[in-house]
Each structure stands twice: as structure tokens, then as C-alpha cells.
Amino acid sequence: MSERRAAPRIRRVAATAATAATAATTVTRSAVRGRSPPGRPAGCSLQRISVAPRGEVVQRAPDPICRGLSAAALLTKSAALAATLKTSGAAGDRLKLIRQLKLLRRCGTAPQLLQARATLTATLGKRSAAAILAESATAFGGFVGMYPGYAGDMSRRLKKLGVRDRRAFSTFRIDKNARTYKRGAKARATAEQADLAAADVLYFRGHQFAQYRAPGLFSDFHETRGFDLRYVKKRGGFKNVKLLISTSCATLCKEAYAVFHGLFPNAVILGYRKSAPIKGSLIRNAFESGVAGLKRPLLLGQKVDINAIIGVWKGVIQSRHKGHRRQKPGYWDGSQLHYWDGARWRTASPTGASNKCKIKKDFRAQYPAP
């Protein structure tokens, strides 16, 4: 889910360090005042420039999502979305505005962002405008996240990534009586239809029972509460889900893949083909730090940003699972299943015989399918 962010291009200038620093300061001050920098025609996009040691000017490569976009048009649309939100007060309109501001942050100029702040403040009030602008600067802000109801820590993790709208997948008491189990699983699956239809990111942990012939069943570590995705029914699946992150066991083996990809056909899946580490928090911590390290407001509908997230996952896996051959962590990128064998990345057919889940026990009698 290029996979590593391209390194900034460095351009040497003939000026001395003092001259370069003065020029960069002039650019920044002019931008804050809302004027075009000296020598730059009005309306030109302000490139992000900073001064490195020895007078080198560091200039970031153009953001590919900005191709063909007009920053002025983005500013106009942001103002229109703010007016819509003022009228409707709808959560969906708030999310649209945040995503629009993310585009403006990445493709607009400093004066345009200041103008957007002024417009939002006048339209929505200072407090609301500040909160929306702050969220637009985060990695996953502007998107809806979902997590297991038995794992409140996952809500905090989504919050750390910038997700304000966080929804718990409600759980049922896991009973080894098949009839009681079916009733609870079906009730929770039905209740979560609306939240699943709104979610962009699913962030799961806990037991996942693909290796026990119950793929799609998630539970807490005591196996007392959980939810079963096999009972969720929707023709065509939930195409709105863009990213599924799971540090549970066996979320990428054949039978589990059939459940997840069937329900979330457009989602990139980060997970494990076999057993995941007991201390999954170490993987989650490293992944979240890596996403924060991208230092940009991500747009999950953009391939370049999904690739950047995949790149973070790959880096974490290579670092944390170097030499580990049994766990087979990997990812489904929408077209190919990739996995780490402890030394290098390989590919496999997600539906092939070689990707069948390793069966440890058979729990179908106590945790039956619908």
C-alpha cells in the first residue's frame, strides 16, 4: 500500500549561504503577508523551499496528486464546502471539507491556506475552523475508522492517526452453544451495516480464527467477546473501505482472504498469512510512527498515498521480522499478494492452494458459519 517517498531533490545555487538564507526568508515572509515573492508572478504556485547547510536550497519534488489541479479552484471549493457544512451540520459534509483542505495543504500556497483559515473562521466560527484545519493536517483525518469493540486501545490509535469519527464494531458474548452463537453473531452483523457502509479504515487486533476453520471471526484474547464477519451480508461488498490493517493471525491466507476481499473488494489489506506475533503492539507502534513520519495529510483515495502506507508497512515488516520464516507477514495491494519470507519479498496467489490457511484445530461446531 512509488512505495517509499522519493528523496527531496537538492539543487545547489551559486549564492553564498547568507544570500540563500535571505532569499528563503523573503519567500516565507511574502507568503505569510499574502504577496507574491519578488520575481514571482502573482498567482504562481509557491514551491516549498528551505535552506540546508552550506547554502544548499532543498526543494521538494512536485506532489503527483496536484497535477491538473488549480489551487485557486481548491480554495473556492473549500469555501463552498464550508458554507454547505454551516447549513447542514452533517458529519459527512465535515469530512468532505477536511479532505478538500488536505488537497489545499498539499497543492496550494501559504497565502491560500491563510485565506482558507480566514474564510472558515468567518463561516464556521473560530473554534470549529481551528479543529477542522488541525484535522486536515493529520495523516488519516477526514476519514472514518472502525475498530473492534473489545479493543478500546484501537480507538486511541486511530485518534493518534487523526481519525475523529471512530466507530466500534459491537461485539456479542461468545457462547460455545452453536444456536446461541449464531443468534449473537447475526444480530451484531446486522447492527453494524451502517457503520461498515461509512468506514474508510478498519484497524483490527485480537484472535482471528481462520486457522480454526472459522475465518472472519475476531475475538478478545480471552475468547469471551467478538464479532464474526461471515455473518455480514451485502451484495457487492462495502466498496467504501480503502484500508484494512490487522495484526491478528492469518488474515491473508486463502480462506480469510475470501471473507475480507469479498466484503471489502477495494481495500488494501495489511496483515499476516500465518501466525502473528503475540506482542502485536510493537508492530502497531512502529507502523503508526512510520505513518506519522510521512509528514503529510494522506488521502486514502489516492494511489500514491496508499503506496506510501504500504511502504511504511513493508519497512516495519522487514525490520521486525528479519530472519523470521514462519509468520509470512504481507499485504494485498489490490492486484497481488506479497509476503515476507524473512529475507525477501515474494508473491503468491491469494486463492491458490499454496495459500491455504494452516489448520490447527476445527472449531466449526462451536463457532459455526451462517
GIVEN-V339253 format. One record per run of one state. SS is the DSSP state (H for helix, E for strand, L for the rest). FROM is the first residue (numbers start at 0). TO is the last residue. If there is no record, write none. Layout:
BEGIN
SS/FROM/TO + SS/FROM/TO
END
This chain:
BEGIN
L/0/7 + E/8/10 + L/11/15 + H/16/32 + L/33/47 + E/48/50 + L/51/51 + H/52/54 + L/55/55 + E/56/58 + L/59/62 + H/63/65 + L/66/69 + H/70/87 + L/88/89 + H/90/106 + L/107/108 + H/109/123 + L/124/124 + H/125/135 + L/136/142 + E/143/147 + L/148/150 + H/151/159 + L/160/163 + E/164/168 + L/169/170 + E/171/172 + L/173/176 + H/177/190 + L/191/191 + H/192/197 + L/198/199 + E/200/203 + L/204/205 + E/206/208 + H/209/211 + L/212/212 + E/213/218 + L/219/223 + E/224/227 + H/228/230 + L/231/241 + E/242/245 + L/246/252 + H/253/262 + L/263/266 + E/267/271 + L/272/278 + H/279/292 + L/293/301 + H/302/319 + L/320/327 + E/328/331 + L/332/335 + E/336/339 + L/340/343 + E/344/347 + L/348/351 + H/352/354 + L/355/369
END
